[in-house]
Amino acid sequence: MSKEILDSDGLPGHDYFLDAVNHIDDAVANNTIAAGAAKGLVYSLVETLGSMVGDPDLPSHLKSGYMGALDLAVELEAKLSKLR
């Protein structure tokens, strides 16, 4: 099954970000990524999603999906902050 990366507005769908967060979480769980690298990637995702959610021109259907992805990324960021 092929997923479209960009939606009709030309923006990445929230599934794109959810997949990224889940991939990083899996990599941390399987010790296939350094904790520092995972923290940096998640930080970038949180910053990107935060700026996208804050965009007043963002369509509401995208905003709700991005907010869900942002919540998941923030949870992972908190989990990673407990790692050394």
C-alpha positions in Angstrom: 0.0 0.0 0.0 1.4 3.3 -1.0 0.9 6.4 1.1 0.9 9.9 -0.3 3.5 12.0 1.4 1.8 15.3 0.5 -1.9 16.0 0.8 -4.0 18.2 -1.6 -2.7 21.4 0.1 0.9 20.4 -0.7 1.8 19.7 2.9 2.9 16.4 4.5 0.1 14.4 6.0 0.1 13.7 9.7 0.8 10.0 9.0 4.2 11.1 7.7 5.1 12.6 11.1 3.5 9.7 13.1 5.6 7.3 11.1 8.7 9.3 11.9 8.0 9.4 15.6 7.2 5.7 15.7 10.3 4.9 13.7 12.5 6.8 16.2 10.7 5.2 19.1 11.3 1.7 17.7 15.0 2.5 17.0 15.5 3.6 20.6 13.8 0.5 21.9 16.0 -1.7 19.7 19.2 0.2 20.4 19.7 0.9 16.8 20.1 4.7 17.3 22.1 6.7 19.7 20.0 8.4 22.4 21.5 11.8 21.5 20.6 11.4 17.8 17.1 10.3 18.7 16.7 13.3 21.0 17.9 15.7 18.2 15.5 14.2 15.7 12.6 14.3 18.1 13.4 17.9 19.0 13.3 18.8 15.3 10.0 17.1 14.9 8.5 18.9 17.9 9.8 22.3 16.6 8.5 21.6 13.1 5.1 20.4 14.2 4.8 23.2 16.7 5.4 25.8 14.0 3.0 24.1 11.7 0.2 23.9 14.3 0.7 27.6 15.1 0.2 28.6 11.5 -3.1 30.5 11.4 -3.5 29.6 7.7 -3.2 25.9 8.3 -6.5 24.1 7.3 -8.3 22.7 10.4 -8.2 19.1 9.0 -4.4 19.2 9.0 -4.1 21.1 12.3 -5.9 18.3 14.2 -3.7 15.6 12.7 -0.6 17.6 13.3 -1.6 18.2 16.9 -1.9 14.4 17.4 1.5 13.9 16.0 2.9 16.7 18.1 1.5 15.2 21.2 3.1 11.8 20.4 6.4 13.5 19.7 6.3 15.4 23.0 5.6 12.1 24.8 8.6 10.5 23.1 10.7 13.6 23.9 9.8 13.2 27.6 10.7 9.5 27.5 14.0 10.3 25.8 14.9 13.0 28.4 15.1 10.2 31.0 17.8 8.5 29.0 21.4 9.4 29.5 
